[in-house]
Amino acid sequence: MGWWQINADTLAGSRFVISPFAEAFGSLRLLDTAEPAHPGERRWLEAHLPDYRRRLARDPVTALLVRAGIGTEWTADFLAPTPRDGETFEQAVAQVRAASPATARADLTVSLRGPVPAPLERDDLPERAADLLTYVWTTAVRPYWDRRRRVLEADVVARTAQVSRGGWASALDTLRPGTRWLGENRLQVNAHEYPPREISGAELVFVPITTQRIGWVSWEGTERYALVYPCAGALADPGGRPVPASLAALLGPARAAVLVRLGSPLSTSQLVAVTGQGLGSVGRHLRVLRDAGLVERRRAGRSVLYSWTAAGQVLVEAQNRSGTHRS
């Protein structure tokens, strides 16, 4: 397993960061694998995969670059620079474009675990990679970015609340498969057999993306490290948590849709993002659910988070066991 040695100061100074570039790179990897994790990803692939494949069919060099750069265990470093807080997509992709051809080829030998194929022995690999990432961002991510950003913000708020409830260990254990706190200042970052890295004193950021089953780690020298993880599935696919038909009949479909999503703490604006309902409607549903004793609220920093009470959890789980749902 791969793990990082972290001191208390590094963990105390770590933070969650939202990165448009990481979202675009995760989307590129989803286009590459074409393996959706839920119906929302399947619909997205149906809309964008055909054009992506046509583009690569017209450009076999870039197609080979993608296959070489996105390995099963290691991604070529120049393709995925370490995210920075507040960085725009354009600023991050400029780093990809600025990579030297020699660095790009050296990174590919690592992801390939062998020599670079002859068609990739060329100097325009960084430009090709940047152009492809810009295409993915422009056509397949930016049109959805406002909603995706709200979903990612919801995940960050939920993770931060988890830290306040159970400490960093509880939050790190649930980031993604293969990630857990090992104790003795050790953070396992994946299940691969890589040598441990000493990162005490470095900057550490945690970066959510909406694409599921995808995550990676990256670093910049010995000063900056990032762990990119898929956000909570219920947030990534707004339609992914079905509403029991009996619960919809009892509370009304819209109010039931709000209730079932509160297994993890969410704010009013985040509920708007994942349900598609208006702010006023969500607020009214929350008041009714609170009056009924099914939902409670508490403050986490500047956010007010809503979650199930014990009664709300029992109600939702009992209705889920009934086995009848509606979309």
N, C-alpha and C positions, 0 to 999 in steps of 0.2 A: 504494500500500500504506500501511497505517497503522502508524506506529512511534513508540516512546517513547524519549526520550533519558534514559539512566540512568547515574548515576555509580557508582563502586565501592562507596561506602558504602551506597547504596540496595540494590544487588544483594547485598552481604554481609549486610545486615539482613533480606532477604526470607525468606519461609518458606512452607511448605505448610500450608494450613488446611482442615479438614473442616467443611462448612456444611450443616446440615439444610435450611435455607431454599433454598440453591442447588440442592440435590437436588430439592426440591419444585418450584422454578421450572423446572428442566430437564425434570421430568416433565410439567409443564403444557405446555411447548413440544412435547414428544413427543406428547401428546394432541392438541394443535392441528394438528400436521403429519400425524399418524397414519402415519408412514413408519418402520417398524422397521428397525433396522440388522442384527439377527440374530434367531435363533429365540426367544431369551429375551425380547427386547422385543416380539416378535409375540405371545407368550403373555400378556405383561402387558397389551398393548393389547386383546387378546380379552377379558380379564377386566374391564377398567375403561373402555374407550372407549364402549361402549353407554350406560352410566349417565351418563358425562360429557356425551355428546351429548344425552341426554334432559334433563339439567339445563339446558344452554344453550338447548335448544328452548323450555323453559318461561320462559326469561329472556333475551329477545332483546337487551336493552340490554347485559347482561354479555357476551353472545356478540359483539356489535359491538365492545365494549371490548377483548376479547381480540384480535380481528382487527386493530383499530387499533393496539393497544399492542405487539404482537409483529410488527414489520416484517421485511422481508426482509434489511435491512442494519442496522437500528437498533431497539433496544427502548426503549420509553418508560422513562426513568430511574426514575420513582417505583415501577415494578413490580418492579425488581430492585436493591434497595439493596446497597451494597458489603459483602460478608461480613466479619465480625469473628471473630477467634479466640475460641472458647469460647461463641459466641452460640447461644442456643436458637432453634428455629423461632419460638416465640411472641414472643421479643424482636425478631426480624427482621420478622415480619409486622406487628408493632405500628408499625414505621416506615412501612410501606406505608399502614396505616390512618390514620396521623397526617399524611400528606402533605396539603397544602392543595389544594382544588379547582382553584385557579388554576394551581398547579404541575402538577397532573395534566393539565390541558388543554394547557398549554404543552408538556409532554413529548410529548403525543400529536401535536401539530403537527409535531414533529421526526420521530417514527417514521412518520407518514403522509406527510411531505414536502408538507403542505398543510393546509387548514383542517379543523377537527374537524367531523364530521357533526352535524347538528342534534340527533339523539337523545342525543348525548353532551355537549350543552351543559347540564350539570347538576352539582350539588355533591356527589353521593354516589359518584363514581367511585372514590376511594380505598377506601371501605368495601366496594363491590362487588368490587374487585380483591382485597382482603384476605380477604373471605368465600370467594371462589373458590379462592384459594391455600390457605386453611385446609381447604376441602373436599378438594382434591387431596392435601394432606399427610395428612389424617386417614384417607381411604379408600384411597388408592393408593400412599402412600409409607411412612407409619409402620408398617403391618403387616410391611413388609420391611426396616425400618430397621436392625435388628441385623445382618443379613447384609450389607446394603449398606454399613454403616459399616465392617465388617471388610474388605470389598473395597476401599473407599477408603483405609483404613489400609494395605492391602497395596500399593496404588499409590504412596502417599507413601513407603513404605519403599524400594520399587524405584527411584523417582525420586531419592531421597536417595543410594542406592547408586550410581546412574548419575553423580550429581554427583561422588562420591568417586573414581569410575573415570576419567571423561572430562572433568570440569569442568562449569561451568554451561552453556557453549555446547552441549555434547552433550545435556544434559537439556532445554534450551529448544527445541532444534531438533525435538524429537520430541513436544512437548506436544500439538499439534493442527495440522492443515493451515493454512498461512498464518502460523504462528508460527516464527520462527527468529532466531538471533543474527546481526546484520548486521556486527558489528565496530564499532569507533570508538564504543563505548558506546551502540549503538542496538539496541533489541529490536523486531523486527517482530511486531505483535500480531494482525494480520489482513491480508487481501488487498485491503481496500477503500481507495479513494483519499481518505484523510482527512489533514488537516494533522498534522504531528508534534506530540507533546506533551513538554514538558520536565518530568520527574518526579523529577529529582535531589533527594535529601533527603526524599522522601515515603516513606510506608509502602507496601510492595508485598507482596501475598500471591498465591499460586497455589492454586487451589481445584479439586480433582477432583470430577467427578460421574459417575454410572454410565451416564447416557444418552449414547449414541454419536451422532456427527454433530452434536452440539450444543455450543456454547461461546460465550462472550461476554466482553467487558471492561466494567468499571464503575469509577467513581471518585466520591469524596466530596470536593468542593472541590478543593484542590490538595494535600491532606495524605495521602489514602489511595487506593490503586489496587488493583484485583484483576483477575486473568486466570483465568477459569473454563474448564476444559478437560475433555474426556472421558477417563476413566481407560482404561488399557490394555484392549483388547477382550477379551483372554483372561480378564481379571478380571471384566469387566462381565457376561459370559455364561458362567457356570460350565460349561455343557454345550456351549460353542461350539467347543472344541478337540477334534476327534474322536480317538479312540484307535485306531491301526491294529490290525486284527484279528490280524495276525501277532505284533505286540508284546504284545497281550493274551494270546495263547496262550503266548508265551515267558515272560512275567513274572507273568501273572495280571492280570485286568482292573483291579482296584483299584490294584495297584502300578504298572501301566502308566499309569493315569490320573494318578498323582502325578508320574511321570517326565515326561510330555509337557508338563506345565504349568511346568516349571522352565527354560524358555527365558529367562525373566526371573527374577531372584532373588526368592525368597519365603521367609517364615519358616514354622515349623510351624503356628502358629495361622492364618496366611493360607491355607495349603494346606487346612486344615480348612474354612475359609470357602468356598473355590472348588471343592472336591471333594465336600463334604457328608459326608466320612468322619469318624470319631471321632478324637480326639487320639491315643489309644493306637495305633490302626491306622496313622495317618500316620507316627508316630514309628517304628514297626516297619518300614514300607516304606522310610523314609529310611535306616535302619541297613543294610538289605540292599542298597540301591542304592549307598550309600557303600562298603560292603565289596566290591561288584562293580566299583568304579571308575567308575561312571556318574554320580555326583553328588558334589559337593564342598560344603563349608560354610566360611563366613567370617563374622566379626563386623562389623556396621555399627552403631556406637553401642551401644545396649542390645539390639539384635536380632541373632539368628543367622540368616543367610540361606543358603539352599540353591540351587544352580544346577547346570546340566550341566557335566561335564568335557568335554574334547574327544571322548572315547569316547562319552559319553552323547549328545552332539549328533549325532555320526555315526550312532549307532544309531537315534535318533528320525527324523532326516531320511531315512535309508535306508528305514525302514519307511513313512514318509509317501509316498515316491515309488512304493511298491508299489501305492498307490491303493485299498486295501481297508481300510475302517474299520468300527468299531462304536461305538455311542453309550454 
